[in-house]
């Protein structure tokens, strides 16, 4: 079995400086971050998956995300200065999204209250989202599921579909992932409460920085803090 602690891609020893040549800034990073960035450049989805799965087993999900995937995403975003680099980042993001979905689906269904994590559609569909693959949203879903929280996820395209997901999931807690582009939040909250009474509502996502939220809705922090906050109300 390939040793993921070495600097290799597809089983071939590679100088880290060569792996990182199209980008910069990871020379002093830990080995797993350099290995993951090398797999990104090589578009080696098998190695990407192995590194991430191993990191979850060794560090836990939240630590894997904040200390491994996020640094590589930030590094790649800074270096996305060519079509080839952008294509590598796209392959990496799609691979990570698939890994997160698998972890969410494969996690045992937890006890306690049911949580609906819903990606609220923006009022304007013309704005390109800052996170087009929804990786932060998917990471929160995977973190909750692997923490034995009974989690349902929904990515509705319109408000009527969002309200249908609330009716179908019958949640005890709903986490609204708010878009940076904004949405008509007050009317949405009223519509949700008409369909499901007694809900605990939390909010996360980039829209929390741009929209005014009622005091009754707690804003989630970093990933590990968000998991703790959701767990505390289930």
N, C-alpha and C positions, 0 to 999 in steps of 0.2 A: 504494500500500500504506500502511496506517495506520502512523504513527510511534508506536511503543510507548514512546518517551521522553517523550511529552507526557501531560498530565493529562486524558485523555479516555476515555469509555466509549461503545462503539458509535459511535465516530466523532464524538461531540458533545463540544465543549469544556465542561469542568465544573470549577467551583471546588473544589479539594481539601477545603476546609473544609466544603463541602456534602456531598461524598462521605462524609466521616468523621463527620458529625454524629451518627449513632446510637451511635457508639463514641467513644473518646478515646485519646490516647496515641501517635498516629503522625504528629503534626504535623511533627516534625523528622526523620522517616525519609527514606531515599533515595527517589528518584522511582519506581523499579520496585516498591518495597514499597507506596507510596501507590497506584500504578496497580493493583496486584494486589488491594489491599483495596477499591478502588473497583469493580473487576470483581466481587468477591465480593458487595458490596452490591447491584449491579445484576443479579446472577445471570447474568452474561455469560460463558457457558462458552467461547465462541470466543476472547474476549480473554484469559481465564484460561490457556487452552492456549497461545496465542501468546506470552504473557509468559514462561511457564515454559519452553517449548521454546527461546525465544531466550536465556534466561538460562543454560540448559544449554550451548548452543553458545558463549556468551561466557565463562562462568565455570567450566564443568565441573559434573558432577552434584552432587557433595558440597557445593560452595560454593553452588550454586543452592539446595539444600535448607536449609542452615544459615543463609544470609543473606537468603533471600527467603521461602520457604514457611513455615519455622518461626516467624519474627516475625509473619507474618500470622495463622497459626493461634493463636498465643498471644494476640495482640490480639483476635481474634474470640472466643476462649474467654472473655476478660474481659468482652466486651461482649454476651454472649449473654443478654440480660435481657428478651427479649420473644419471642413466638411467631414474629414476622416475622424477627427476627435469627437465631433458631435455625434457621429454614427456610433462610435464606441460607447459614449455615454448613454445613448439611447438603448443599446443592447444591454448595458449594465442595469439601467433602470427597469427595463422590462423583465430582466432576470430576477432582480430583487423583488419586484412586485409579485412575480410568480411564487417565489420562495415564501413571502409573507402570506400570500393567500393559502398556500399549502399548510403552513404552520397553523393558521387560523382554523382551517377545516379539519385538520387532524387532531387538534387539541380535544381532550375529553370535555364533555359538556359539564360545566361547573354547577354548583348548587347556589342557593341564595336567589336574590332578585334577578330578573332578566334585564339585560342592558341592550338598548338599541343605539348603535353608533351610526349616525346618518350624515352623509355629506350633503349639505344644503346647497341646492343649485343657485347660482348667481342670477340676479334679475337680468343682467346683460350677458348674453352668450358671446359677445364680440371680443371680450377681453381674454387674452391668453393667460391661463392660470400660472402662478409662480411655480407650482409643483404639478406639472401636467400629468404625471403618473400617479399622483395621490399617494406618494410613498409615506409621508408623515401620517396621513389618515390610516393607511393600511398597517403601518407600524403600531399605531395605538390599538387597532383591532387585534393584531397578533399578540401584542403584549398582554392585553386583557384576557384573551382566550388561553394563552399559555399560563396565566396566573389563576386559572380555574374559575374565571368569571363567565357566566352564561351570557354569551355575546352574540348579537345579531348585527350584521352590517348591511347598509343600504346606500346605493349611489344613484338616487333618482334623478331623472333629467328635468323634472318639472315639479311644481308644488303639489299637484294632485297625486302624483306617484309617491311623493314623500308622505303625504297624509295616509295613503293606502298602506304604506309600509308600517306606519304607526298602528293602524287598525289590525293589520295581519300579525305583527310581532307581539302585540299585547305586552309592551315592556313595563317594568317598574321604574326604570331609569332611562332617560334618553340623553345622549351626548350629541349636541348639534355642532358639526364641524362647519364653521362659518367661512364663506369665501371672502377673499380680499376685495373683490369687486362689489360686495355689498348685496343685501337682500332686504325685502320689506319685513323686518324681523317682528315688530309688534303684532301685525296681523297674522303672521305665521304662528307665533306663540299662542294667540287666541284660538286659532284653528286647531292646533295640536291639543290644547286643553279641552276643547269641545269633544274631541274623539277619544280622549283617554284622561280620566280624572285621577287625581292622586299621584301624578307623575313627579319624580324628582328630575329636574333639568340641570344639565351642566353644559358648558360650551368650551370649544377649543377651535384651533385653526387660525389662519391669518386674519380673518374677519374680526376676531376679538380685539384687535388693535385699532380697528377703524370704526366699529359700531358701538353704540351705547347700549349696555345690557341692563336689565332690571337687577336690583339687588338680590332678588331671589335666585338668580342663576349664577352659580360659582364658575369662575374661569379656571380652566386647567392650566397647570404649569408644564414643566419639562416632563419627559415621558415617564420616568419613575414616579414623580409626584402625581402625574395624572392617573396612573394605575392605582396608587394609594388612595387618591380622592374618590375614584369610582368604587373601589372595593369598600370604602368606608360607608357608602350609602346603599350597598346591596345586601 
